[in-house]
Amino acid sequence: MVVIGILIALQINILSEQKKIDTIENTYLTRLSQDLEDNFKSWEKIIQNEEKRYEGTKSFIKFGLNKNKDSVLSVFPYFNIIARWDDLMMNQVTFDEMKSSGKSDIISNDSIKISLLQLDQLYKKDFERNNTRKTSHDKYINDPVIDVINSLNFIVLDNSLSELHPKNYTKEELESHYRVFQSDFFELFNNQRFMNSVVASTYSYELVRGEIQDAYSKTLKLKKLIDYELKNKK
């Protein structure tokens, strides 16, 4: 009877310890799912911005090839889209915490563990490519814009920034600022470094979008796998 009592107590301790491990695992899985939700939403936004950038580069190229150029206002809505750069921000807090604390093995599902490692490697490659593209974008897009465009004319012409205007501009003054801005804009389109980068961005769109779509799909797939695991553990 003593032996049986000891075995029962041991079994209870084992079950209790396993319950603690399961609780910790479920906590990590829940946090990982939340992080991945943040990430695939970020990828969705990046995909949308890349599509807008692509439409912008096409409009810039059409405008640049048009010998009888229309008003710069036809491409101006795309100006900020072309010049802006989206930094890649992925939420890896939980995964990094698990690695640093040696808790990666607490995930019992091997498919989830392998997918987490693969996605981490994919994110690292995406960060490297994004940083390389950002360096090129700053050099060939932003630098020419900074050198050529006088942003003060832009502020005067932008009604959404009227609180910055020191006065109410007359029609003649606005037309004068517009002529200067238009002249600067034409000079930008004659800048070979800028236009070559715009054209290159158009050609690389499918490749870039494919990389982003791949990361988005794998992020969403892993989240679904983790959510399914959590559902089965209830």
NUKEDREN-351662 format. One record per atom (N, C-alpha, C): atom name; x, y, z; residue number from 0. Coordinates in steps of 0.001 Angstrom, whole numbers, plus 524288, in hexadecimal, padded with zeros to 5 digits. Example, Ala and Ser with C-alpha at 12.3 -4.5 7.8 and 13.67 -1.06 7.14 Angstrom:
<atoms>
atom;px;py;pz;seq
N;83386;7E9C6;81E78;0
CA;8300C;7EE6C;81E78;0
C;83390;7F31C;81E78;0
N;83232;7F736;81BA8;1
CA;83566;7FBDC;81BE4;1
C;83264;8001E;81EBE;1
</atoms>
This chain:
<atoms>
atom;px;py;pz;seq
N;80335;7FB48;80000;0
CA;80000;80000;80000;0
C;8035A;804EF;80000;0
N;807C8;804B1;802C2;1
CA;80B4F;8092F;802F0;1
C;80D6A;80A58;7FD82;1
N;80EE7;80622;7FAC4;2
CA;8110A;806B6;7F57A;2
C;80CF9;80910;7F1DE;2
N;80833;80728;7F240;3
CA;803F5;80939;7EF03;3
C;80312;80EFF;7F022;3
N;80348;81057;7F51D;4
CA;80299;815D3;7F69D;4
C;806D5;8193F;7F453;4
N;80BA2;8173F;7F479;5
CA;8100D;81A3B;7F241;5
C;80F59;81AEC;7EC65;5
N;80DB9;816C3;7E9B4;6
CA;80CEB;81708;7E406;6
C;808A0;81AE7;7E2A1;6
N;8046D;81ACE;7E5B0;7
CA;80028;81E80;7E4AF;7
C;801F8;8241F;7E575;7
N;804E9;82508;7E99A;8
CA;806EE;82A4A;7EAAE;8
C;80A91;82C11;7E650;8
N;80DCA;82851;7E47B;9
CA;81175;82991;7E03A;9
C;80E83;82AEC;7DB3D;9
N;80A5F;827D6;7DA39;10
CA;80740;828D4;7D58A;10
C;80497;82E2B;7D5D4;10
N;802BB;82F77;7DA85;11
CA;80036;83495;7DB48;11
C;80425;838FB;7DA4B;11
N;808ED;83849;7DC37;12
CA;80D00;83C42;7DB67;12
C;80E51;83CDE;7D5A2;12
N;80E85;8385E;7D2EC;13
CA;80FB7;83879;7CD50;13
C;80B6A;83B56;7CA5A;13
N;80685;83A18;7CBB3;14
CA;8021E;83CAA;7C91A;14
C;80202;8427F;7CA49;14
N;80344;843C9;7CF2A;15
CA;80357;84946;7D0BA;15
C;80790;84C46;7CDC1;15
N;80C22;849CF;7CD46;16
CA;81077;84C52;7CA76;16
C;80F2C;84CE7;7C4A8;16
N;80CAD;848CB;7C27A;17
CA;80B31;8490B;7BCF3;17
C;80722;84D50;7BC09;17
N;8039F;84DF7;7BFD0;18
CA;7FFA8;8520F;7BF60;18
C;8022F;85773;7BF54;18
N;80646;85826;7C28D;19
CA;80915;85D21;7C29F;19
C;80BA9;85E23;7BD5A;19
N;80E1E;859FA;7BB2F;20
CA;810B5;85A6E;7B619;20
C;80CBA;85BC2;7B1DA;20
N;80834;8591F;7B1FB;21
CA;80418;85A1D;7AE22;21
C;80221;85FBE;7AE7E;21
N;801AF;861AD;7B348;22
CA;7FFE3;8670F;7B412;22
C;803C0;86AFB;7B1C4;22
N;808CA;86A02;7B2B8;23
CA;80CDC;86D75;7B099;23
C;80CD3;86D34;7AAA0;23
N;80C58;86870;7A884;24
CA;80C47;867CB;7A2D3;24
C;807A5;86AB5;7A074;24
N;8030D;86A22;7A2CF;25
CA;7FE62;86CCE;7A0CC;25
C;7FF01;872BD;7A100;25
N;8019B;8749A;7A515;26
CA;80288;87A3F;7A584;26
C;805FF;87C21;7A117;26
N;80A27;87934;7A00B;27
CA;80DA9;87AA5;79BBE;27
C;80AE8;87A44;79677;27
N;807DD;87626;795B6;28
CA;80513;87582;790C4;28
C;80135;879F4;78FE5;28
N;7FE8D;87B85;79410;29
CA;7FAD6;87FDF;793AE;29
C;7FD9F;884ED;7923B;29
N;8020B;885E0;794B6;30
CA;8050E;88A9A;79389;30
C;8074E;88A77;78E05;30
N;80915;885DD;78C60;31
CA;80B1F;8854A;7870B;31
C;806DF;8866D;78307;31
N;8022D;88480;7840D;32
CA;7FDCB;8857D;78084;32
C;7FCA8;88B50;7801E;32
N;7FCDB;88E07;7848E;33
CA;7FBE5;893AF;7848E;33
C;8002D;89694;78187;33
N;80519;894EE;7824A;34
CA;80971;89757;77F71;34
C;808CF;89685;77991;34
N;80764;891D1;77810;35
CA;806C1;89092;77285;35
C;80238;89397;77020;35
N;7FE26;89486;7733C;36
CA;7F9D2;897B9;7714A;36
C;7FBB3;89D40;7702B;36
N;7FEE7;89F60;773A7;37
CA;80136;8A482;772B7;37
C;80460;8A474;76DA8;37
N;80747;8A03D;76CDC;38
CA;80AC9;89FF1;76860;38
C;807E4;89F78;76337;38
N;803E0;89C25;76309;39
CA;80146;89BAE;75DF6;39
C;7FE17;8A098;75CB2;39
N;7FC68;8A36D;760AC;40
CA;7F9E7;8A87C;75FAF;40
C;7FDE3;8AC62;75D85;40
N;802B5;8AC1C;75F8B;41
CA;806E9;8AF72;75D87;41
C;80817;8AE1B;757DF;41
N;8083D;8A8FF;756AD;42
CA;8093D;8A75A;75148;42
C;804DB;8A921;74DAA;42
N;80001;8A8EE;74F83;43
CA;7FB97;8AAC9;74C64;43
C;7FC45;8B085;74AF2;43
N;7FDD9;8B397;74ED1;44
CA;7FEA5;8B92C;74DEB;44
C;80322;8BA16;74A1C;44
N;80752;8B70E;74AA6;45
CA;80BCB;8B79B;7472B;45
C;80A42;8B637;74193;45
N;80728;8B217;740EC;46
CA;8054F;8B095;73BB5;46
C;80228;8B507;73946;46
N;7FEAB;8B75C;73C4D;47
CA;7FB7E;8BBB2;73A62;47
C;7FEE9;8C053;738CE;47
N;802D2;8C186;73C0B;48
CA;80641;8C5ED;73AE0;48
C;8098C;8C4E9;73605;48
N;80B42;8BFFA;73552;49
CA;80E4D;8BEA9;730A6;49
C;80AF5;8BF28;72BBD;49
N;80604;8BDBE;72C21;50
CA;80279;8BE52;727AA;50
C;801BA;8C416;72655;50
N;80136;8C75D;72A5F;51
CA;800B8;8CCFF;72975;51
C;805C3;8CF2F;72717;51
N;80A41;8CD47;7290F;52
CA;80F4B;8CF18;72705;52
C;80FD2;8CDA8;7213B;52
N;80E09;8C8EA;71FF4;53
CA;80E52;8C712;71A8B;53
C;80AFF;8CA8B;716F9;53
N;80645;8CBC6;718AE;54
CA;802EA;8CF43;7159F;54
C;80570;8D4A1;71524;54
N;80800;8D65B;71952;55
CA;80AA4;8DB63;71936;55
C;80F23;8DB81;71560;55
N;81260;8D769;71565;56
CA;816D9;8D747;711C3;56
C;814FA;8D720;70C17;56
N;810B3;8D44C;70B18;57
CA;80E9F;8D42B;705BD;57
C;80CC5;8D992;7040B;57
N;80A37;8DC5C;7079F;58
CA;8085B;8E1A2;70664;58
C;80CE7;8E552;7056C;58
N;8111B;8E4C8;70882;59
CA;815BD;8E80A;707C3;59
C;8183A;8E6FC;70278;59
N;81883;8E20A;700FA;60
CA;81AEA;8E0A3;6FBF9;60
C;8179A;8E2B8;6F771;60
N;81275;8E215;6F7BE;61
CA;80F07;8E41D;6F3A2;61
C;80F9B;8E9FD;6F320;61
N;80FDC;8EC9E;6F79F;62
CA;81082;8F248;6F78C;62
C;815C2;8F3C5;6F528;62
N;819EB;8F0DF;6F69F;63
CA;81F1B;8F20A;6F498;63
C;81F94;8F129;6EEC7;63
N;81C94;8ED64;6ECA4;64
CA;81CCD;8EC2F;6E70B;64
C;8192C;8EFA6;6E3D5;64
N;815B9;8F28A;6E667;65
CA;81205;8F5E6;6E3B6;65
C;814B1;8FB04;6E22C;65
N;815AA;8FB9F;6DD16;66
CA;81869;90053;6DB4A;66
C;8152D;9053F;6DC2F;66
N;81010;904B2;6DB98;67
CA;80CA4;90920;6DCBE;67
C;80A79;90855;6E242;67
N;80DD2;9091B;6E5FC;68
CA;80C83;907CC;6EB63;68
C;807D9;90AF9;6ED66;68
N;8045C;9082A;6F003;69
CA;7FFF0;90ACA;6F287;69
C;801DB;90D61;6F786;69
N;7FE4C;90F8A;6FA64;70
CA;7FF95;911F8;6FF60;70
C;8020A;90DF7;70306;70
N;805AF;90FAE;70630;71
CA;8083A;90C38;709F1;71
C;80446;90A22;70DEB;71
N;7FFB8;90CBB;70E38;72
CA;7FBC5;90AFB;711EE;72
C;7F9C8;90582;710B2;72
N;7FA8A;903B5;70BD7;73
CA;7F8B8;8FE81;70A6D;73
C;7FBE3;8FA3A;70D0B;73
N;800C9;8FB5D;70E59;74
CA;80410;8F776;710F3;74
C;80550;8F8E9;71690;74
N;803FB;8FDA8;7180F;75
CA;8054D;8FF7C;71D44;75
C;80321;8FC05;7219E;75
N;7FE4F;8F9CA;72108;76
CA;7FC48;8F662;72534;76
C;7FFCF;8F1B4;7264B;76
N;802F8;8F02A;72266;77
CA;80665;8EBA3;7231B;77
C;80BC2;8ED22;7253E;77
N;80CB7;8F22C;725C8;78
CA;811ED;8F3FD;72732;78
C;813A7;8F1D6;72C81;78
N;8104F;8F26A;73078;79
CA;811B5;8F07A;735AF;79
C;81233;8EA8F;735D7;79
N;80EFF;8E7E3;732A8;80
CA;80F3B;8E231;73277;80
C;81473;8E065;7304C;80
N;8164D;8E316;72C40;81
CA;81B5B;8E1C4;729DD;81
C;81FCF;8E2DB;72DA8;81
N;81F8B;8E750;7304F;82
CA;823E0;8E901;733A2;82
C;82407;8E631;738E3;82
N;81F82;8E452;73ABC;83
CA;81F42;8E1E6;73FEB;83
C;8219E;8DC71;73FE2;83
N;823DB;8DAF7;7445B;84
CA;825D4;8D5A9;744F3;84
C;82398;8D33B;749E6;84
N;821BE;8CE5F;74972;85
CA;81F7E;8CBA8;74DEA;85
C;8238E;8C80A;75057;85
N;8250C;8C930;7552D;86
CA;8289D;8C5B4;757F3;86
C;825D2;8C09F;75948;86
N;828CC;8BC66;75933;87
CA;82699;8B748;75A65;87
C;82693;8B689;7604D;87
N;821E6;8B622;76287;88
CA;82153;8B58E;7682A;88
C;81E57;8B08D;76953;88
N;8212E;8AC8E;76B16;89
CA;81EC9;8A794;76C66;89
C;81F01;8A6B0;77250;89
N;81AC7;8A49B;77476;90
CA;81A76;8A38D;77A12;90
C;81C93;89E11;77B2D;90
N;8215A;89DCD;77D24;91
CA;823D9;898D7;77E6A;91
C;824F8;8986E;7844C;91
N;82224;89B76;78766;92
CA;8233B;89BD2;78CFF;92
C;822EE;89680;78FA8;92
N;81EA6;893B4;78ED1;93
CA;81DE7;88EAF;79178;93
C;821E0;88AA7;78FA4;93
N;822B8;88A5A;78A89;94
CA;82674;8868E;7886E;94
C;82BEF;887A8;78A6D;94
N;82D8B;88C9F;78A7A;95
CA;832C3;88E0B;78C6A;95
C;83341;88CD4;7923D;95
N;82F12;88DBC;79529;96
CA;82F19;88C97;79ACA;96
C;82FBF;886BF;79BBF;96
N;82D12;88399;7989E;97
CA;82D7A;87DEC;79924;97
C;83301;87C08;797F5;97
N;83560;87E51;793FD;98
CA;83ABF;87CCA;7929F;98
C;83E95;87E47;796E5;98
N;83E2F;8831C;798BF;99
CA;841EF;88508;79C9D;99
C;84169;8824D;7A1DD;99
N;83CA7;88074;7A319;100
CA;83BBB;87DE1;7A81F;100
C;83C2B;877F0;7A7C6;100
N;83D40;875F0;7A310;101
CA;83DB9;8704D;7A259;101
C;83886;86D73;7A2B0;101
N;8343B;87033;7A18C;102
CA;82F0A;86DDA;7A1FD;102
C;82CDC;86BFA;79CB9;102
N;8300B;86BFF;798A2;103
CA;82E17;86A7C;7937A;103
C;82C11;864E4;79363;103
N;82E8B;86172;79666;104
CA;82D06;85BEC;79664;104
C;827EA;85ADF;7993A;104
N;825C3;85EDF;79BBE;105
CA;820DC;85E07;79E8F;105
C;81C53;85D4D;79AC2;105
N;81D1F;85EF5;795CC;106
CA;81921;85E1C;791CF;106
C;8194C;85862;79039;106
N;8151C;85599;79129;107
CA;814FE;84FF2;7904D;107
C;81402;84E6E;78AA4;107
N;8118E;851F1;787AD;108
CA;81052;850CF;78234;108
C;81517;85205;77ED3;108
N;8176D;84DEB;77C8C;109
CA;81C29;84E9D;77971;109
C;81B46;851FF;7749E;109
N;816B9;851A6;7724B;110
CA;81588;854CE;76DAA;110
C;815A3;85AA0;76EF2;110
N;813A7;85BF7;77397;111
CA;813B1;86171;7754A;111
C;81947;8633B;7764C;111
N;81C5B;85FFA;778F0;112
CA;821D1;8616B;77A1E;112
C;824E6;8624B;7751E;112
N;8244E;85EC2;7715F;113
CA;82728;85F3F;76C66;113
C;8255D;86418;7696F;113
N;82044;86505;7695B;114
CA;81E2A;86994;76692;114
C;81FF1;86EB4;7690A;114
N;82054;86ED0;76E32;115
CA;8223B;87383;770F0;115
C;827D5;874BE;76F5C;115
N;82B18;870BE;76F2A;116
CA;8308F;87177;76DA6;116
C;830FA;8732E;767F1;116
N;82DE9;870B5;76489;117
CA;82E06;87216;75EFE;117
C;82C26;877A5;75E1A;117
N;82809;8792E;760EC;118
CA;825F8;87E77;7604E;118
C;829D4;8827D;76260;118
N;82C85;88133;76696;119
CA;83080;884B7;768B9;119
C;834D0;8859E;764BE;119
N;8368A;88182;76217;120
CA;83A8C;88200;75E0F;120
C;83896;88530;7596B;120
N;833A3;8845C;75804;121
CA;83154;88754;753AF;121
C;83110;88D1A;75505;121
N;82F75;88E54;759DE;122
CA;82F33;893C6;75B8A;122
C;83492;8965E;75B4F;122
N;8389D;89383;75CF4;123
CA;83DE6;895A6;75CDF;123
C;83F92;896F9;75751;123
N;83E5D;89391;75396;124
CA;83F9A;894A5;74E1B;124
C;83C88;89957;74C22;124
N;83791;899A7;74DB9;125
CA;83451;89E17;74C22;125
C;83670;8A332;74E5A;125
N;83854;8A31E;7533B;126
CA;83AA9;8A7CA;7558F;126
C;83F76;8A982;7527C;126
N;842C0;8A5C3;75102;127
CA;8477B;8A702;74E0E;127
C;84623;8A967;748C7;127
N;8426A;8A6FC;74606;128
CA;840DB;8A904;740E8;128
C;83E57;8AE66;7416F;128
N;83B1F;8AF0C;7457D;129
CA;8388B;8B410;74654;129
C;83C7E;8B864;7476A;129
N;8407C;8B738;74A93;130
CA;84481;8BB1C;74BC6;130
C;847AC;8BC87;746ED;130
N;848BD;8B8A0;7439B;131
CA;84B96;8B9A7;73EBE;131
C;84869;8BD2F;73B2D;131
N;84360;8BC05;73AB5;132
CA;83FF6;8BF31;73765;132
C;83F56;8C4B1;739A1;132
N;83F22;8C51D;73EC2;133
CA;83E9A;8CA43;74138;133
C;8435E;8CDAB;7400C;133
N;84802;8CB4F;74050;134
CA;84CCB;8CE38;73F16;134
C;84C9F;8D03D;73981;134
N;84AF6;8CCE0;735E0;135
CA;84A82;8CE74;73065;135
C;8464F;8D2A1;72FB0;135
N;841ED;8D1F8;7326B;136
CA;83D9D;8D5C1;73210;136
C;83F56;8DB1E;733FE;136
N;84211;8DB4C;7385D;137
CA;843EC;8E046;73A82;137
C;847A4;8E2FF;736B4;137
N;84B09;8DFDF;73449;138
CA;84F11;8E215;730D8;138
C;84CDB;8E3E9;72BA4;138
N;84962;8E0C3;72963;139
CA;847A3;8E1D9;72408;139
C;8423F;8E45C;723A5;139
N;83F46;8E438;727D6;140
CA;83A25;8E6C7;727D3;140
C;83A26;8EB90;72B5E;140
N;83B4C;8EACA;7305C;141
CA;83AE8;8EF19;7341B;141
C;83F02;8F355;7333F;141
N;843E2;8F1BC;7323D;142
CA;84803;8F5AA;73189;142
C;846E0;8F961;72D05;142
N;84558;8F774;72854;143
CA;843F5;8FB14;7241F;143
C;83F61;8FEA1;72583;143
N;83B88;8FC7A;7284A;144
CA;8370A;8FFA7;729EA;144
C;838D4;90414;72D77;144
N;83C2D;902C7;7313C;145
CA;83E2F;906BC;734D4;145
C;8415E;90AD9;731EE;145
N;8445C;90926;72E08;146
CA;847B3;90CC4;72B1A;146
C;84491;91064;7278A;146
N;84029;90E7F;72596;147
CA;83D61;91154;72172;147
C;83889;9143B;72365;147
N;83560;911B2;726A9;148
CA;8304F;913E9;7282D;148
C;830DB;91785;72CDF;148
N;82EB5;91C3F;72C57;149
CA;82E68;91FE1;730BE;149
C;8293E;91EDE;73391;149
N;8298C;91C66;73805;150
CA;824D3;91AB6;73AC7;150
C;82182;91F47;73CBC;150
N;823C2;923F2;73D28;151
CA;820B2;9286F;73EE8;151
C;81C55;929B3;73B0E;151
N;81D60;928FE;73601;152
CA;81947;929D0;7321A;152
C;814F4;925CC;732BC;152
N;81675;92116;7341D;153
CA;812A1;91CF2;734FB;153
C;80F13;91E5C;7398F;153
N;81165;9206B;73DBE;154
CA;80E51;921D1;7425F;154
C;80A75;9262C;7411D;154
N;80C27;92A02;73E19;155
CA;808BC;92E60;73CA7;155
C;8040D;92C74;73982;155
N;804F8;92892;7361E;156
CA;800DD;926A9;732A0;156
C;7FD56;9229A;73527;156
N;7FEED;92085;739A5;157
CA;7FBED;91C67;73C38;157
C;7F82B;91EC3;7403A;157
N;7F325;91E94;73EFD;158
CA;7EF35;920DE;74279;158
C;7EEDC;91E0B;747B1;158
N;7F057;91907;747CC;159
CA;7F013;9161F;74CB0;159
C;7F419;9180D;7509B;159
N;7F7E5;91B28;74EC5;160
CA;7FBEA;91D5A;75234;160
C;7FB2C;9233C;752E4;160
N;7F65D;92502;75253;161
CA;7F54D;92A98;75288;161
C;7F6BA;92D15;757C3;161
N;7F6C5;929D5;75BFC;162
CA;7F82C;92C0F;76115;162
C;7FDE5;92DD4;7613B;162
N;800FF;92C08;75D78;163
CA;80678;92DA7;75D2B;163
C;80735;93295;759E2;163
N;80334;93405;756FB;164
CA;803A0;93894;75393;164
C;803D0;93D9B;756DD;164
N;8079C;940F3;755DF;165
CA;80805;945CE;758ED;165
C;803DF;949DF;75783;165
N;8012F;948E2;75308;166
CA;7FD39;94CAE;7515D;166
C;7F99E;94A0E;74D6E;166
N;7F5A2;94CF0;74BDB;167
CA;7F23D;94B24;747A6;167
C;7F497;94CD4;74275;167
N;7F625;94904;73F5B;168
CA;7F8C2;94A3D;73A72;168
C;7F4CC;94BED;73651;168
N;7F65F;94FC0;7333E;169
CA;7F318;95172;72EE8;169
C;7F36B;94D79;72A7D;169
N;7EFEB;94DD6;726DF;170
CA;7EFE3;94A4D;72262;170
C;7F500;94AC3;71F5A;170
N;7F6E2;94F8E;71EC7;171
CA;7FBC4;95070;71BE5;171
C;80066;94DED;71EB8;171
N;80078;94E4E;723E7;172
CA;804BF;94BFB;726EB;172
C;804A5;94605;72688;172
N;7FFFC;943CB;726DD;173
CA;7FF85;93E1F;72665;173
C;80140;93C4D;720FF;173
N;7FFBF;93F41;71CF4;174
CA;80150;93DD5;717A7;174
C;8073A;93E30;716FF;174
N;809AA;94200;71998;175
CA;80F5B;9428C;7195E;175
C;8120C;93DE0;71BF8;175
N;81021;93C5C;7208A;176
CA;81253;937CB;7233A;176
C;81185;932D0;71FFC;176
N;80CFD;93287;71D79;177
CA;80BDC;92DEA;71A4E;177
C;80F97;92D90;715AB;177
N;810B6;931F0;7132E;178
CA;81445;931F0;70EAC;178
C;819B9;9301F;71048;178
N;81B7F;931E9;714DD;179
CA;8209B;93039;716C6;179
C;8208D;92A63;717F7;179
N;81C5C;928B2;71A92;180
CA;81BEB;92328;71BE0;180
C;81BB3;91FD2;716E5;180
N;818CE;9219C;7131B;181
CA;81866;91ED1;70E24;181
C;81DB1;91E73;70B77;181
N;820A1;922B2;70B92;182
CA;825D8;922B2;70942;182
C;82967;91EC7;70C05;182
N;8292A;91EBE;71132;183
CA;82C44;91AF3;71433;183
C;82AB6;91560;712D4;183
N;8259E;9148E;71248;184
CA;8239F;90F59;7112B;184
C;82591;90D72;70BDE;184
N;8257E;910D7;70805;185
CA;82781;90F68;702D5;185
C;82D53;90E27;70318;185
N;83025;9111C;7063E;186
CA;835BF;91013;706DF;186
C;8369C;90AB3;70945;186
N;83338;90947;70CEE;187
CA;833AE;90421;70F5C;187
C;832E5;8FFD0;70B50;187
N;82F3D;900A1;707C9;188
CA;82E40;8FCB7;703B9;188
C;832B7;8FC76;6FFC0;188
N;835DB;9006C;6FF8F;189
CA;83A75;9005F;6FC2C;189
C;83F4B;8FE4A;6FEF7;189
N;83EA5;8FCF6;703F8;190
CA;842F9;8FAD9;706FD;190
C;8436F;8F501;705CA;190
N;847B7;8F387;70338;191
CA;84853;8EE20;70172;191
C;8487F;8EA47;705FA;191
N;84B22;8EBC4;70A31;192
CA;84B8C;8E851;70EB1;192
C;84629;8E726;710F8;192
N;842EA;8EB2F;71164;193
CA;83DB3;8EA83;7138D;193
C;83A52;8E722;71008;193
N;83A10;8E869;70B09;194
CA;8369A;8E59D;70779;194
C;83860;8DFFC;7069D;194
N;83D77;8DF0C;70691;195
CA;83F5C;8D9AF;70609;195
C;83D9B;8D658;70AAD;195
N;83D98;8D8B4;70F45;196
CA;83BE2;8D5DD;713EB;196
C;83603;8D4D6;713C1;196
N;83300;8D8A0;711CB;197
CA;82D59;8D7EB;7113A;197
C;82C3A;8D36C;70D79;197
N;82F0F;8D350;70913;198
CA;82E53;8CF22;70539;198
C;82FE7;8C9E0;7078C;198
N;83455;8C9C2;70A56;199
CA;8362E;8C4E8;70CBA;199
C;83239;8C2DD;710BA;199
N;82FDA;8C678;7139D;200
CA;82BED;8C4F7;71778;200
C;8273A;8C265;714D7;200
N;825D5;8C44F;71040;201
CA;82179;8C20B;70D52;201
C;822BA;8BC7F;70B91;201
N;8277E;8BBC6;70999;202
CA;82916;8B69B;707C7;202
C;8296F;8B2A4;70C3B;202
N;82AFD;8B472;710D6;203
CA;82BD1;8B0D9;7153A;203
C;826DC;8AFDF;71861;203
N;8228D;8B252;716DB;204
CA;81DB8;8B1F7;719EC;204
C;81BED;8AC59;71ABC;204
N;81BC0;8A947;7169B;205
CA;819CD;8A3E8;71708;205
C;81D29;8A0AB;71ABF;205
N;8225A;8A167;71A6C;206
CA;825DF;89E8A;71DE1;206
C;82505;8A010;72390;206
N;824CE;8A522;7248F;207
CA;82417;8A718;729E4;207
C;81ED0;8A55C;72C0E;207
N;81AC6;8A5DD;728DD;208
CA;81593;8A45A;72AAE;208
C;81557;89E7E;72BC6;208
N;81811;89B6A;7289C;209
CA;8182B;895CB;72980;209
C;81AB6;89463;72EAD;209
N;81EF7;89720;72FFB;210
CA;821A2;8962B;734F9;210
C;81E23;8979B;7398E;210
N;81B78;89C01;73913;211
CA;817FD;89DC6;73D40;211
C;8135E;89A0C;73DD8;211
N;81121;89870;7396D;212
CA;80CB3;894DF;73988;212
C;80E31;88FA1;73BEE;212
N;812F2;88DD8;73ADF;213
CA;814DB;888EA;73D17;213
C;81531;8894D;74308;213
N;8175C;88D95;744F1;214
CA;817CB;88E58;74A9E;214
C;81269;88ED2;74D19;214
N;80EF1;89196;74A79;215
CA;80991;89230;74C74;215
C;806DB;88CE4;74CD6;215
N;80747;889B3;748B9;216
CA;804A0;884A4;74895;216
C;806B3;880F9;74CCC;216
N;80BE1;880EA;74D81;217
CA;80E33;87D74;75162;217
C;80CFF;87F4A;756EE;217
N;80CA2;88452;757A5;218
CA;80B23;8866F;75CC8;218
C;80595;884D3;75E25;218
N;8020F;8856B;75A6A;219
CA;7FC92;8840B;75B49;219
C;7FBF0;87E28;75C15;219
N;7FED8;87B21;75914;220
CA;7FE8C;87564;7598C;220
C;80048;87395;75EFA;220
N;80480;875E5;760FF;221
CA;80669;8746C;7662C;221
C;80290;8760C;76A64;221
N;80030;87A8A;769D2;222
CA;7FC4C;87C43;76DB7;222
C;7F7BB;8786A;76DE4;222
N;7F5ED;876C5;7695E;223
CA;7F197;87305;76931;223
C;7F327;86DD9;76BBA;223
N;7F807;86C36;76ADC;224
CA;7F9F7;8675C;76D2E;224
C;7FA12;867BD;77324;224
N;7FBE0;86C36;7751F;225
CA;7FC15;86D0C;77AC9;225
C;7F699;86D6C;77D11;225
N;7F31E;87029;77A6C;226
CA;7EDBB;870A5;77C56;226
C;7EB0E;86B52;77C80;226
N;7EC31;86809;778A8;227
CA;7E9F6;862BC;7789A;227
C;7EC11;85F8B;77D31;227
N;7F119;8602B;77E50;228
CA;7F382;85D74;782B0;228
C;7F10F;85F2D;787D3;228
N;7F041;86438;78878;229
CA;7EDD9;86645;78D39;229
C;7E840;86444;78DDA;229
N;7E573;863F9;7898F;230
CA;7E00C;8621A;789BB;230
C;7DFD7;85C6F;78B83;230
N;7E38A;8594D;7899F;231
CA;7E39F;853B7;78B07;231
C;7E55A;852C8;790A9;231
N;7E81C;8568D;792EF;232
CA;7EA01;855F3;79843;232
C;7E5E4;85753;79C4F;232
N;7E19D;859AD;79A9A;233
CA;7DD8A;85B37;79E63;233
C;7DA82;85677;7A050;233
</atoms>
